[in-house]
């Protein structure tokens, strides 16, 4: 299982990067006057390595059991058709790898004012990394590792396994894990509530530091060491995979997994 790490510095860095691109908060695509659509479909094997990064807009990942990828991306602006040309969408793929990112034209007196909405359907079995997103991020059930960093918006993961890694998220986090791997969960620099479902038979060691908010668990805990303000040290079951969180400005809630994807 993967480790989620977040830092306050990471959050600030992500915000500065988005500002440098002239990125505003995501707006409904229907409100824009000029649009350009990108649609692609190609083979992508189960177990692929997938990266989505540098997106000024929302990201939605649906999953299925087919070894194919379907890509639907909309670039939008209110600054005229020429403004759309200032942002390129790069889709780089092979049988076992996919990367979607944007490239910005920084010439001129201002940064591009272009929203990019990404909607994809990908094989359920994959390792997924999403970073540098200025908008909400929604991910369907995956069998594999999930990592998110530098997200200015909520993150929702219906289901993942093995690893969960979160770094620099300015928004609430909701996730469900079907299993907890040896690397556990790591999160730091989170500005929002964290709600994570884990299996009832989980054995894990919890270390939470620098939290500003409440902590509660549906699963029985054995507290470890002295009780210290803004810290929680405990174990679930016999202890094991690490659940490590640092610098969380919000509540942390560990829920008993119901057996269904969230």
SVG drawing of the C-alpha trace seen along z (x, -y; Angstrom):
<svg xmlns="http://www.w3.org/2000/svg" viewBox="-23 -43 31 52">
<polyline fill="none" stroke="black" stroke-width="0.4" points="0.0,0.0 1.3,-3.4 2.1,-6.2 0.5,-9.6 2.7,-12.6 1.6,-16.2 3.3,-19.3 2.2,-22.9 5.1,-24.0 3.8,-21.7 0.3,-23.3 1.8,-26.8 4.1,-25.8 1.2,-24.4 -0.9,-27.5 2.0,-29.7 2.5,-27.5 -1.2,-27.8 -1.1,-31.5 1.9,-31.8 -0.1,-30.2 -2.9,-32.8 -5.2,-30.1 -8.5,-31.1 -10.9,-28.9 -12.6,-26.4 -15.8,-27.5 -18.5,-25.5 -17.4,-24.8 -20.9,-25.9 -20.1,-29.5 -17.2,-29.9 -17.7,-31.5 -14.9,-29.6 -14.1,-25.9 -12.0,-23.2 -12.6,-19.5 -10.0,-16.7 -11.3,-13.1 -9.0,-10.1 -9.4,-6.3 -6.5,-3.8 -5.3,-0.6 -3.9,-0.8 -3.0,2.4 -4.1,3.4 -1.5,2.4 -0.5,-0.8 1.3,-3.7 -0.8,-6.8 0.1,-10.4 -2.2,-13.5 -0.6,-16.8 -0.7,-20.6 -4.4,-20.9 -6.3,-24.2 -9.7,-22.7 -11.4,-19.5 -10.3,-16.0 -12.6,-13.0 -11.4,-9.4 -13.8,-6.6 -12.6,-3.0 -13.7,0.2 -12.4,3.7 -11.4,3.0 -7.8,2.6 -8.6,-0.7 -8.4,-4.4 -11.0,-6.9 -10.0,-10.6 -12.3,-13.6 -10.8,-17.0 -12.3,-20.4 -10.3,-23.6 -12.4,-26.7 -11.9,-30.5 -13.7,-33.8 -10.7,-35.5 -11.3,-34.5 -10.2,-31.5 -6.6,-32.7 -6.3,-32.3 -7.0,-28.6 -3.9,-28.2 -1.8,-29.4 -2.4,-26.1 -1.4,-22.7 -2.7,-19.4 0.0,-16.7 -1.3,-13.1 1.7,-10.7 1.0,-7.0 2.2,-3.5 0.8,-0.1 1.7,-0.3 1.9,-4.1 -0.2,-7.2 0.6,-10.8 -1.7,-13.8 -0.4,-17.3 -0.6,-20.8 2.0,-23.1 1.6,-26.9 2.6,-29.7 4.1,-32.3 4.9,-34.9 3.2,-38.2 2.1,-40.4 -0.1,-37.8 -0.5,-34.1 -3.1,-32.1 -6.7,-32.3 -7.8,-28.8 -9.7,-26.2 -9.0,-22.6 -11.6,-19.9 -10.3,-16.3 -12.6,-13.3 -11.1,-9.9 -12.1,-6.2 -9.2,-3.9 -8.5,-0.3 -9.3,0.3 -6.0,2.0 -3.4,-0.8 -1.2,-3.0 -2.4,-6.6 -0.7,-9.8 -2.4,-13.2 -0.7,-16.5 -0.9,-20.3 -4.7,-20.4 -6.7,-23.6 -10.1,-22.0 -11.9,-19.1 -10.5,-15.5 -12.8,-12.5 -11.5,-9.0 -13.4,-5.8 -12.4,-2.4 -8.8,-1.4 -6.8,1.7 -3.4,0.2 -1.5,-2.7 -2.9,-6.3 -1.0,-9.5 -2.2,-13.1 -0.2,-16.3 -0.7,-20.0 -4.5,-19.8 -6.5,-23.0 -9.9,-21.3 -11.4,-18.2 -10.0,-14.7 -12.4,-11.8 -11.2,-8.2 -14.0,-5.6 -11.5,-2.8 -7.8,-2.0 -5.4,0.6 -1.8,1.0 -0.8,-2.7 -2.4,-6.0 -0.2,-9.1 -1.5,-12.6 0.6,-15.8 -0.4,-19.4 -4.2,-19.2 -6.3,-22.4 -9.7,-20.7 -11.5,-17.8 -10.4,-14.2 -12.6,-11.1 -11.1,-7.7 -11.7,-4.0 -9.0,-1.3 -9.8,2.3 -6.5,3.4 -3.6,1.8 -0.2,2.5 3.1,2.4 3.7,-1.3 0.4,-2.3 -1.2,-5.8 0.8,-9.0 -0.7,-12.5 0.7,-16.0 -0.1,-19.6 -3.9,-19.0 -6.2,-21.9 -9.5,-20.1 -11.3,-17.1 -9.9,-13.6 -12.3,-10.7 -10.8,-7.3 -12.4,-3.9 -10.2,-0.8 -11.1,2.9 -12.3,4.0 -9.5,6.6 -6.8,4.0 -3.6,4.1 -2.0,0.7 0.1,-1.8 -1.2,-5.4 1.0,-8.4 -0.6,-11.8 1.2,-15.0 0.5,-18.7 -3.3,-18.3 -5.7,-21.2 -9.0,-19.3 -10.8,-16.3 -9.8,-12.6 -12.1,-9.6 -12.2,-6.0 -14.9,-3.5 -12.3,-0.7 -11.1,0.1 -7.9,-1.6 -5.1,-0.9 -3.6,-4.2 0.2,-4.3 2.3,-6.6 1.2,-9.8 -1.8,-11.8 -0.4,-15.0 -2.3,-17.9 -2.6,-17.8 -1.2,-14.3 -2.5,-10.8 -0.4,-7.6 -2.3,-4.3 -2.6,-1.0 -5.4,0.9 -5.4,4.6 -1.9,5.9 -0.3,2.9 1.5,3.0 1.1,0.8 1.8,-2.9 -1.0,-5.5 1.1,-8.7 -0.3,-12.2 1.2,-15.6 0.1,-19.2 -3.6,-18.6 -5.9,-21.5 -9.2,-19.7 -10.8,-16.6 -9.5,-13.1 -12.1,-10.2 -11.2,-6.5 -14.2,-4.6 -15.0,-0.9 -15.1,0.1 -18.5,1.3 -17.3,3.5 -18.6,1.2 -16.7,-1.5 -17.6,-5.0"/>
</svg>
